[in-house]
């Protein structure tokens, strides 16, 4: 009888430890930087890479539609209605700013960037957006299609970009330049 209990307990413990094997840890800031920097030099015509980049940015799980018409990167997110607690005003401002900055750096050949959720729409021209980034975050690499330079920039400025997206002062400046419609 004792033998059966011991075998049962060992089997049970092995079962429990095996169930925990597939549990993923949340991505660290270093993992996110590395994941995002993998998309450096993405062309606006490369739908799968652009979509992959969007999935790794804030709100990526809510991407509803991606349009790349006339080389304008236009993203529509699910949600944004009155009952949507995920896309509150602060989240929209933070995510759109963060995503606009990263897409301007990582998808440099786009002729425009647009992010929309519900009634909120942000449109940004590439040159104006890059000028804002240089003034508030740091000088951009000369050649944004050079993977090594862009990856180094992302690694060096990832914290600065995140802090800017969370900063009320930076958001005020950003949305004064790029008013939300």
N, C-alpha and C positions, 0 to 999 in steps of 0.2 A: 504494500500500500504506500509506504513512504517513497518507494522508488517511482511510482506513478505520479505522485505529487511533485517530486523533484523534476522529473521529465516534463510534466505539464508546466511548471514554473519556468524552467529553462526555455521551453518552446515559446511561452508567453513573452518572456523578456526579449528573446530573439525577434519575435514578431513586432514588438513595440519599437525596438531599435531599428528595424528595417523600415518601418513606416515613416520614421523621421528622416530617412535618407534623402528624399526628394524635396525637402523643405529648403527654399532658397532664402538666402540672407538679402536684406534690402541692399540695393547698389550703393556703394560709397561714393563720395564726391570724386575720388580718383577714378572709379569705374565710369562714372558719368562723363568726366572729362575725356577719358580715353574713347568711350563710345561715340561721343559727339565729334571728336577730332577725326575719327575714321571717315567722316563724310567731307573732309576738306577737298576742295576742288570739284565738288559735285556740279554737274551741268544741269541747267534748268530743264533740258530735254530728257534727262535720265530719271524717268518717273519712279522707278523702284528705289533708287538712292535717295531721291528727295523725300519719298514717302517714309523710308527708313529713318532719315534724319528727323522728320516730324514726329515719328513714334518715340524717339528718344528725348524729345523736348517736352516741357510742361504742357499738359493737356493732350499729349500724344494718344492716349487711350480713347480720347473723344473725337479724333479726326473723323469727320463724316465724308468730306469731299475734298479732293485735291484737283485743281485745274492749273494747267500750264499753258494757257492760251496766249499767243503773242509774246511768249517768254515772260509772262507775269505769273509769279508763283502766288496762287490764291488758295487759301485754306479755309474751309468751313468746318466748324466744330459742332458736334451734337450738343443739344441742351441750350441753356441760356434763357429759358422761360422763367416766369415768375416763381415757379415751384422748384427751380434748380438751385440747390444749395452749393453745388460745386463751383459754378461760374458766377460768384458774387462779383461786385464791382472791383474790389481789391484784387481778386484772383485774375480777372480779365486783364486789368492794367499790368499786373506783374508778368503774366504769361505772354501777353502780346508783345510787350517790350523786350523781354528775354528772347522770345522766338524771332522777332524782327532783327535783333542784333546778330544772333547766330546765323540766321539764313543769309543776311547780308554778307557775312564773313565766309560762310561755307558754300553758298550758291551764288558766287559773284557775277555770273553772266545774266542773271535775271534783270529784266527791265523794270520790274516793280514787284512789290511784296504786299499782299493783302491777307488779313486775318479777320475772320468773322465768327461770331457766336451770337445767336439771337439778334437783337437790335444793334449790337456793338460791332463796328467795322473799323479797322485800322488799315490805312493805305500809306505806303511809304515809297518814295523814289530812292533808288540805290545810292546815287551820289550824295543826296541830302542825308540819308541815313548813315552812310560811312563818315561823312563830315561830323555828324553828331557823335559817333563812336570815337573818332579821333580826338575831339574836344573834351569828352567826358570820361573816356576809358583809357585810351592810349593809341599811339600811332599804329596804323595798320601796316602789314607787310606790303612792299611795292607790288609784288605779284601775288594776288590772291588765289591763283591757280597753282602755285608752288606748294605742294603738300607739306614739305618739311617746314617751310616758314609759317604756314597757317597752323599746323599742329603745335609748333612752338608758341605761337601767339595765343592759341586757345589755352594751352597749359599755363602760360604766364599770366593770362588775364581772366581766367575762369572765375576766380573769386571776385575780381573787380566787376565783372558782368553781373554776377549773381547779386552782389551788394547794390549795384546801380538799380537793378530790377526791383529790389526790395526797398530802396530809398525813396521817401516821399519827395525829397528835393530833386533827385534825378528824374523821377517820374513826372514831376511838374514841368521840368525843362523839356523832357521828351515829348510829352503830350501838348506842350505849347508849340513845338515844332511840327508834330504829327497829330493834329486833333482827331479824336475818335468821332466817328460819324454816328 
